[in-house]
């Protein structure tokens, strides 16, 4: 049996995972990154539009700061987020952009003087300040009060991933490519690493580590129509789930992006609308102002996606042989802008649709896009149930997105969480808690268990086809656990997914090679994906309210009185056919921003009994602190800075907020 | 602005004629001592908007579950799916079958280690190239104060750097390169472009002397025979010919010193 020992085992080679590994190396520890694919091909590269950080360099970003970013993010989350974690995030995001600038990301920069932009369908002239010339520029994105999204044309994730990937190479971080973790090694209280399969040779190796971090991204591929890459199958979440100890938070919170190209579901960035693009129906009518007079096309993604589907249901969709869709019109932005700031969009439209977006409209319809839920962790990224297990990025739920993530906050989260969790992992392994004291029998048994599962698939003679089960699962999820949900649909979905899970235990293969065998990979992943899908569907069925991206037609109101709670799903026994659900209440009395109206979407919600009490408490506090600066007020209301690693504390400088 | 005429043409509506497509796929598993490289033919029915990503998955579902190939983003941005399509390296995910004849030949990218069938180990090659070239930004200030305003950069220069930073390391340029076929350590257009990118970046501490050390030989810029197939096949339309010519002039200048 082959065993590899290291300090930090990072599962996943995207932005969050690579940044954790770099952080650990900088603190003098060894780290190994496991990646299904060469790390620069990770799904992080697909983040097009940009990363939110309140630098406030552009004219339309003036006045932006952590407070505004915090408020936008919490409202976006529909009050599902952990507000202290949001504070940690918004204070670190500007530092992350600046670190990446130092690492070589060619951020698009501010040009001084007049420029013409499109706002609300109209040409407007904006004058950029001389003192901002050459600083990192920001564009507009949905659900934000200020222009806050820093970008590199529309290849932001690509540029970030290459810069961070390069620095990982510079730091000597080994990336073990084409390796897949099959199971975590643990004893019910402490995680010791993972059993890992080589996707080329099929060989199993035990990776034993003081700390193990899951940074495997989202679970979009449990849906049929998704913008996600084919490797985003929720396997990291499943690894945690299958320990029987760690839990997944808020898996029912699934985001649908308004502009997946139709019918392929490939993403075109929110930057299209941020830069002034419009949504139109079959008749060419711009319909979003009818529904959302305040934010129009730039309400949060959950709201825009629902309005689009609602508009299609009313018979306003454009018809095609693949079904109905709407149009994204960016022709008004002009060719020069598209070829400069939206070039990936132009390429995607050209290659996949044969459309020139400077002249023609783009057929779009909402598609699954982001998994707000994930491995439940505390603010350090560690699982409260399994010591030594960490998670970061889309795979994690620490929980900064609540029930809806804002555009530009995900790629920002990857690096911010990587920075923060990387430091906490280093702290952990330097402390006595990080000591490794593992019986070799545990390693041997873990490897043997995985070997037995693979052998059962390869030679067990099962009669079920893995790919057929997977396709059925994806169809059930897209049809019944989508944008509009009902109790009846969700019950049916749970029922069908359960049946598929049972069938997945009888999978047999047509190809028996243990080496590069795609059928074998589909088989064991499908078994895992079904558990994740069941967490989503059961969580959605149980949650009898509508919050953020989780919308129940039979319970259309947000219900803070009953449901200001985070769902925790766990899988107690491998033979179970359903997850166990538990709930963790959010404490209104410690919130900086008590629940209210988001500023877009439904105005109708049920208050939590504590909400008025907390609101008046805050009012008094603010009155008492009248005249104090914003940092003092914030610290009085909800202190958080002590939660950050020391190296990332401190205020962020802006043109209008100079540091001494 | 609120109402406009519907788009000039609804792009998803025109009916494409359905053809029977014949895929001639090069098969081989180098780890299997019994395996002999051979071509296998698969027939599938064309569908509207079919890409090679869709077609290959259909072959896997309907004909042979063991067929190995790589896709990740399936949107032309991650560079995983480079293969030789009817003799020309390209990204399979964004190649539409309607643009190809009914007989389609698929082979793995040459110059890279074969994993199986259409899957090659570009990641290993790229990492080795990156380590040889020290293909990362060598920071002038390795420990900047992250609380302070970022350093300014000329907006045009940032755009020019991004232009070269758009490379997705798909390996098509290496597969199309005559030198790469003869010299296993040749860094390829991907490597030379990378050096050109850092050379342009004022944040990088290196000088032309340093760059000469890593590309001033036949495995670097002097190995290029100017066949320039790299430029022709680059899926991101990077200005590879110009960059290589420019780097050669700069490096030749260093050699005269």
Interface residues (C-beta under 8 A of the other chain):
Chain A: X37 X38 X39 X40 X41 X42 X43 X45 X46 X55 X94 X95 X97 X98 X99 X101 X102 X103 X104 X106 X107 X108 X109 X110 X111 X121 X122 X133 X134 X135 X136 X137 X152 X153 X155 X158 X159 X162 X163 X166 X167 X169 X170 X175 X177 X178 X200 X201 X229 X230 X231 X262 X263 X264 X266 X267 X278 X280 X282 X283 X284 X285 X286 X289 X318 X320 X321 X322 X325 X327 X329 X332 X340 X344 X347 X348 X351 X352 X353 X354 X355 X359 X360 X361 X363 X467 X509 X510 X511 X513 X515 X516 X517 X518 X519 X648 X650 X651 X652 X653 X654 X655 X659
Chain B: X1 X2 X3 X4 X5 X6 X7 X8 X9 X10 X11 X12 X13 X15 X29 X31 X32 X48 X49 X51 X60 X61 X65 X66 X67 X68 X70 X71 X72 X73 X74 X75 X76 X77 X78 X79 X80 X94 X96 X115 X116 X119 X121 X122 X123 X124 X126 X127 X130 X131 X134 X135 X136 X137 X139 X141 X144 X146 X147 X148 X149 X150 X151 X152 X153 X154 X155 X158 X159 X161 X162 X165 X166 X168 X169 X198 X201 X203 X204
